[in-house]
Amino acid sequence: MKINPKLYAVADSVTPVETEEFDGRKIEIYTMDQFTGIREEFVNGKGEFAVWSSQDGTNYRVFIEDGYYKEVKELYEQPVNKIWVDFWDTTDNVSKKFQRFFIYPLMGLAIVLAILAIVFGSMAGSSAIVFQWVVIALLVALFIAMIVVNYRTKKVIMDENVKSRQLIIDLFGEKKFDELTDRQKAYMDQYMDNLYGQSEEAPQENLDAPAETEATDAEEVKEENKEEVVVVSENNDEVKEENSNGEANDVSNEVEESKDAELLSESEETKEENI
């Protein structure tokens, strides 16, 4: 299975910090500090502290943020990596199976129907119109079927991910696993706090699976939108307060100017009386 193949090629001439070999596979581990721009792209930009890559589905390269690797190195040792390699193999097999038996046949059928619609559409008569509508209905049905198949594929992969995570829990024991994930989360939170500050939302890495590329949770988006509304509301209140203060200052200035004018007028009248 190909995973971030372009990233894999970046390390062709770089020596890994760790190399693991098992079952005819090779896993090379690199720290992101060995490269330019990888930390900024994946950690700072996407919240991914460990990124897997492969060009052939047999050999893998894992790019890990340096401090994060030191903090939870046990999560990237051979027993755990073997579980994830098996997961990638299963994912690859599931994807190919669904493509071969569902996606490709459905796409082929859709193309055939589209061609028939064009051919019969050029013919006159009510039967041609009926046939066109039938073809359109079939194309819609095929489109829905492809969506369902795609959903089913993702569901199977998610189930396999849960199984892999459970294997890792069984490997460490629940207590040790919880300790590792707590350290993992604490390091990520501290890193993002240092990077973005306490008040800003930072991207979070999925703790249940090694990062490939990633995705934003709907609830996080809602929370961010709520925060934006609060910020806008506070800013509006500040603007109103500033406008209010500005108006008050203007009124005060007008009163002072009026008082000065009255005093000047009184002074002039006094001079005239003395004269």
C-alpha positions as CSV (number, residue, x, y, z in Angstrom):
1,M,0.0,0.0,0.0
2,K,1.4,3.4,-1.0
3,I,1.4,5.9,1.9
4,N,2.9,9.4,1.3
5,P,5.2,8.1,-1.4
6,K,6.8,11.5,-2.0
7,L,7.7,11.8,1.6
8,Y,9.2,8.4,1.5
9,A,11.6,9.5,-1.2
10,V,12.8,12.5,0.8
11,A,14.9,10.2,3.0
12,D,16.7,8.2,0.3
13,S,20.1,9.6,1.2
14,V,19.5,10.1,4.9
15,T,20.6,7.6,7.6
16,P,17.7,6.5,9.9
17,V,18.0,6.7,13.7
18,E,16.5,3.2,14.0
19,T,16.0,0.3,11.6
20,E,13.7,-2.7,12.2
21,E,13.4,-5.8,10.1
22,F,10.9,-8.6,10.4
23,D,8.9,-10.9,8.1
24,G,10.8,-9.6,5.1
25,R,9.8,-6.0,5.9
26,K,12.0,-3.0,6.8
27,I,10.9,-0.1,8.9
28,E,13.2,2.9,9.1
29,I,12.6,5.6,11.7
30,Y,13.7,9.2,11.2
31,T,13.3,12.3,13.3
32,M,11.8,15.3,11.6
33,D,14.8,17.4,12.8
34,Q,16.9,15.6,10.1
35,F,14.9,17.3,7.4
36,T,13.9,20.9,6.4
37,G,10.2,21.7,6.4
38,I,8.7,18.4,7.5
39,R,8.1,19.5,11.1
40,E,6.5,22.7,9.9
41,E,4.2,20.9,7.4
42,F,3.1,18.0,9.5
43,V,3.4,19.0,13.2
44,N,2.8,22.7,13.1
45,G,0.4,22.6,10.2
46,K,-1.5,19.3,10.7
47,G,-0.8,18.3,14.3
48,E,0.8,15.0,13.1
49,F,3.7,14.1,15.3
50,A,4.4,10.7,13.5
51,V,3.9,10.2,9.8
52,W,4.1,6.8,8.0
53,S,5.2,6.5,4.4
54,S,5.7,3.7,1.9
55,Q,6.2,3.3,-1.8
56,D,5.7,-0.4,-2.2
57,G,3.6,-1.5,0.8
58,T,6.6,-3.6,2.0
59,N,9.1,-1.2,3.3
60,Y,8.1,1.8,5.5
61,R,9.7,5.0,6.7
62,V,8.3,6.7,9.8
63,F,9.0,10.4,10.4
64,I,8.7,11.4,14.1
65,E,9.0,14.7,15.9
66,D,12.2,14.4,17.9
67,G,11.0,15.3,21.4
68,Y,7.8,13.3,20.9
69,Y,9.9,10.2,19.9
70,K,11.9,10.5,23.1
71,E,8.8,10.8,25.2
72,V,6.9,7.8,23.8
73,K,9.5,5.8,22.1
74,E,7.9,2.5,23.2
75,L,4.9,3.2,20.9
76,Y,7.3,3.0,17.9
77,E,9.3,-0.1,18.8
78,Q,9.1,-3.3,16.7
79,P,6.2,-5.1,18.4
80,V,3.9,-2.1,18.0
81,N,5.2,-1.3,14.5
82,K,4.5,-4.9,13.4
83,I,0.8,-4.4,14.5
84,W,0.5,-1.3,12.4
85,V,2.2,-2.9,9.4
86,D,-0.4,-5.7,9.6
87,F,-3.1,-3.0,9.8
88,W,-1.7,-1.3,6.6
89,D,-1.7,-4.7,4.9
90,T,-5.3,-5.4,5.9
91,T,-6.3,-1.9,4.8
92,D,-4.7,-2.4,1.4
93,N,-6.5,-5.7,0.9
94,V,-9.8,-4.3,1.8
95,S,-9.4,-1.3,-0.5
96,K,-8.4,-3.5,-3.4
97,K,-11.2,-5.9,-2.8
98,F,-13.9,-3.2,-2.8
99,Q,-12.4,-1.6,-5.9
100,R,-12.1,-4.8,-7.8
101,F,-15.6,-6.2,-7.1
102,F,-17.6,-3.0,-6.7
103,I,-16.1,0.3,-7.7
104,Y,-14.6,-0.7,-11.1
105,P,-17.7,-2.7,-12.2
106,L,-20.0,0.2,-11.2
107,M,-17.8,2.7,-13.0
108,G,-17.8,0.6,-16.1
109,L,-21.6,0.2,-16.0
110,A,-22.0,3.9,-15.6
111,I,-19.8,4.6,-18.7
112,V,-21.8,2.1,-20.7
113,L,-25.1,3.7,-19.7
114,A,-23.8,7.2,-20.5
115,I,-22.8,6.0,-24.0
116,L,-26.2,4.4,-24.5
117,A,-27.9,7.6,-23.4
118,I,-25.9,9.6,-25.9
119,V,-26.7,7.2,-28.8
120,F,-30.4,6.8,-28.1
121,G,-30.7,10.5,-27.2
122,S,-30.0,11.4,-30.8
123,M,-33.0,9.3,-32.0
124,A,-36.4,10.7,-32.3
125,G,-39.5,9.4,-30.7
126,S,-41.0,9.1,-27.3
127,S,-39.3,5.8,-26.7
128,A,-35.9,7.5,-26.8
129,I,-37.0,10.0,-24.2
130,V,-38.2,7.3,-21.9
131,F,-34.9,5.4,-22.3
132,Q,-33.0,8.6,-21.5
133,W,-34.9,8.9,-18.2
134,V,-34.3,5.3,-17.4
135,V,-30.6,5.8,-18.0
136,I,-30.5,8.9,-15.8
137,A,-32.3,7.0,-13.0
138,L,-29.8,4.1,-13.3
139,L,-26.8,6.5,-13.2
140,V,-28.2,8.1,-10.0
141,A,-28.7,4.7,-8.5
142,L,-25.1,3.8,-9.4
143,F,-23.8,7.0,-7.9
144,I,-25.6,6.2,-4.6
145,A,-24.3,2.6,-4.7
146,M,-20.7,4.0,-5.0
147,I,-21.2,6.2,-2.0
148,V,-22.5,3.3,0.0
149,V,-19.6,1.0,-1.0
150,N,-17.2,3.8,-0.1
151,Y,-18.8,4.1,3.3
152,R,-18.7,0.4,3.8
153,T,-15.0,0.4,2.9
154,K,-14.2,3.1,5.5
155,K,-16.3,1.3,8.1
156,V,-14.3,-2.0,7.6
157,I,-11.0,-0.1,7.9
158,M,-12.1,1.7,11.0
159,D,-13.1,-1.6,12.6
160,E,-9.6,-3.0,11.7
161,N,-8.1,0.1,13.3
162,V,-10.0,-0.6,16.6
163,K,-8.7,-4.2,16.5
164,S,-5.1,-3.0,16.0
165,R,-5.4,-0.6,18.9
166,Q,-6.8,-3.4,21.1
167,L,-3.8,-5.5,20.2
168,I,-1.5,-2.7,21.4
169,I,-3.4,-2.4,24.7
170,D,-3.1,-6.2,25.2
171,L,0.7,-5.9,24.4
172,F,1.4,-3.3,27.1
173,G,-1.5,-3.9,29.5
174,E,-4.2,-1.3,30.0
175,K,-2.4,0.5,32.8
176,K,0.9,0.9,30.9
177,F,-1.0,1.8,27.7
178,D,-3.0,4.5,29.5
179,E,0.3,5.9,31.0
180,L,1.8,6.1,27.5
181,T,-1.2,7.8,25.9
182,D,-1.3,10.2,28.8
183,R,2.3,11.1,28.2
184,Q,1.6,11.3,24.5
185,K,-1.3,13.7,24.9
186,A,0.6,15.8,27.5
187,Y,3.5,16.3,25.2
188,M,1.3,17.2,22.3
189,D,-0.7,19.7,24.4
190,Q,2.5,21.3,25.8
191,Y,4.0,21.5,22.3
192,M,0.9,23.2,20.8
193,D,0.6,25.5,23.8
194,N,4.2,26.7,23.3
195,L,3.6,27.0,19.5
196,Y,0.2,28.7,19.4
197,G,-0.4,29.9,23.0
198,Q,-3.1,29.0,25.5
199,S,-5.9,30.9,23.9
200,E,-5.7,29.5,20.4
201,E,-7.0,26.2,19.0
202,A,-4.2,23.9,17.7
203,P,-4.5,20.8,15.4
204,Q,-4.6,17.5,17.3
205,E,-3.2,14.2,16.1
206,N,-5.4,11.1,16.1
207,L,-4.1,9.0,19.1
208,D,-5.6,5.8,17.9
209,A,-3.8,5.3,14.6
210,P,-0.5,6.4,13.0
211,A,-0.9,9.5,10.9
212,E,-1.2,9.3,7.2
213,T,-2.7,12.7,6.2
214,E,-5.5,14.0,8.3
215,A,-9.0,15.4,8.9
216,T,-10.9,17.7,11.2
217,D,-13.5,16.5,13.7
218,A,-16.9,18.2,13.4
219,E,-17.2,18.9,17.1
220,E,-13.8,20.7,17.1
221,V,-15.1,22.8,14.2
222,K,-18.2,23.7,16.2
223,E,-16.1,24.6,19.3
224,E,-13.8,26.8,17.1
225,N,-16.8,28.6,15.6
226,K,-18.2,29.2,19.1
227,E,-14.9,30.7,20.2
228,E,-14.8,32.9,17.1
229,V,-18.3,34.1,18.0
230,V,-17.2,34.9,21.5
231,V,-14.1,36.7,20.3
232,V,-16.2,38.8,17.8
233,S,-18.7,39.5,20.6
234,E,-16.0,40.7,22.9
235,N,-14.4,42.8,20.2
236,N,-17.8,44.4,19.4
237,D,-18.2,45.2,23.1
238,E,-14.8,46.8,23.1
239,V,-15.6,48.9,20.0
240,K,-18.9,50.0,21.6
241,E,-17.1,51.0,24.8
242,E,-14.5,52.9,22.8
243,N,-17.2,54.7,20.8
244,S,-19.1,55.5,24.0
245,N,-15.9,56.9,25.6
246,G,-15.2,58.8,22.4
247,E,-18.7,60.4,22.5
248,A,-18.3,61.2,26.1
249,N,-15.0,63.0,25.4
250,D,-16.6,64.9,22.6
251,V,-19.4,66.2,24.8
252,S,-16.9,67.0,27.5
253,N,-14.8,69.0,25.0
254,E,-17.9,70.9,23.8
255,V,-18.8,71.8,27.4
256,E,-15.3,73.1,28.1
257,E,-15.3,75.1,24.9
258,S,-18.7,76.6,25.9
259,K,-17.3,77.6,29.3
260,D,-14.3,79.2,27.7
261,A,-16.5,81.2,25.4
262,E,-18.7,82.4,28.2
263,L,-15.6,83.5,30.3
264,L,-14.2,85.3,27.3
265,S,-17.5,87.1,26.7
266,E,-17.7,88.1,30.4
267,S,-14.1,89.4,30.3
268,E,-14.9,91.6,27.3
269,E,-18.0,93.0,28.9
270,T,-15.9,93.9,32.0
271,K,-13.4,95.7,29.9
272,E,-16.1,97.7,28.2
273,E,-17.7,98.7,31.6
274,N,-14.2,99.9,32.8
275,I,-13.8,102.0,29.7
